[in-house]
Amino acid sequence: MSAKNDKPAINICWLRRDLRLDDNAALYHALKAGNPVLLVFIFDQNILNKLGNKTDARVDFIHQQLSKINDQLMKMGSSLLVKHNTAEKAWEEIVADFDIQSVYTNHDYEPYAKKRDEHISAFLEENGIAFHTFKDQVIFEKDEVKKADGTPYTVFTPFYKQWQQKLNPFFLKSYPVSKYLKNLYQAKAFEFPSLKDIGFAHSNAKFPSPNFAEKLDGYEKDRDYPAKNATTHIGLHLRFGTVSIRKVASEALEQKADKWISELAWREFYMMILWHFPHTINKSFKPDYDRIQWKNNEKEFELWCRGETGYPLVDAGMRELNNTGFMHNRVRMVVASFLCKHLLIDWRWGEAYFAEKLLDYEQASNVGGWQWACGSGNDAAPYFRVFNPELQLKKFDPKMEYVFKWAPEYKKALLPVPIVEHDFARKRALETYKKALNEKVPN
């Protein structure tokens, strides 16, 4: 530790899911704390090593955002320190190289992140370094919206009612980071790694713009029609914190975009559920549903993954996902229901496939959405809700514009043969669920 004596005391702001300088809670508190602030990002090998696709667009997106942040910092005489290692080993290196007083970062609520932060906090404490964390990626977190008896809500509607009542300008106030940027750590530029340095390559993916406000006006009316491109595509930016949740919520409130705001609440509801019930990442919220005898036919799963089920809306949705890393939310519900109910394939298989492909993948929302589709989640809707993919097509893509864009073979007279017939599949699903839940099958 003596080697540190001739080095200036600094604080560190550890970026994770908050890839921006403006309105960043941890950065604001770090800059106000009295020591020069060095910004750090760690490409965590524990996460990257699980990614089989070395052109994963999400890694490319993160790298691009970090490059922008580094350019901003260099204009102010500072630089971003980027590490490629496990979080534990990266912090051992950082602590050895700098005289660190405190580390500031924003909360991350996923089970892996919680364990990682516990380990890093303990390590820093052993080295006499304080570890401060802040709320940043949500408006309300953990226990901020709860029942009168202090327990978490497990049904969305009453949660949302209280979430709305609590929402006021205090919770949406931005952090004036720019006032304190003079407190950044001044240093020669650190070497900024290329994608190749961390074992990845450019994806050539097209990333959506963070400018979403112009989409809010027609959102409620058109959001269920996938051909209309009426959704905001802001999920990717919320996932990696390239925009502030407080900023986007404020803009939506100004436009009175109530339906869109409710989608923010769904996101926070699922985060709250995952925080209180972390077992739900791989177990059903309703334990009885873990008794379902899934068919888990690997050939049928492969056809679903490729978008070759013979159901136009399902196939178009899967092709859109495979080609772009995005799938329209209405279509997500249809393809998820189809996998669980029509094919009787475990929701966890679908959740894992979406986790691999979705640019805007968030564990809480993805797990919550899949359990909703399966019927095993914290949802008041009965398990015998089975989406009819043909009726969904007629209702939400009646001219088949979306289908023809992503699955053009449906323009031909000779159509693909469905891998399972709807009425048969629905009956089989109800019988299978009934057997697991020991209930009488509804008509």
Secondary structure by P-SEA (a helix, b strand, c coil): cccccccccbbbbbbcccccccccaaaaaaaacccbbbbbbbccccccccccccccaaaaaaaaaaaaaaaaaaaacbbbbbbcccaaaaaaaaaacccccbbbbbbbccaaaaaaaaaaaaaaaaacbbbbbbbcccccccccccccccccccccaaaaaaaaaaccccccccccccccccccccccccccccccccccccccbbbbbccccccccccccccccccccccccaaaaaaaccccaaaaaaaaaaacaaaaaaaaaaaaaaaaaaaacccccccccccccccccccccaaaaaaaaacccccaaaaaaaaaaaccccccaaaaaaaaaaaaccccccaaaaaaaaaaccccccaaaaaaaaaaaaccccccccccccccaaaaaacccccccccccccccccccccccccccaaaaaaaaaaaaaaaacccccc
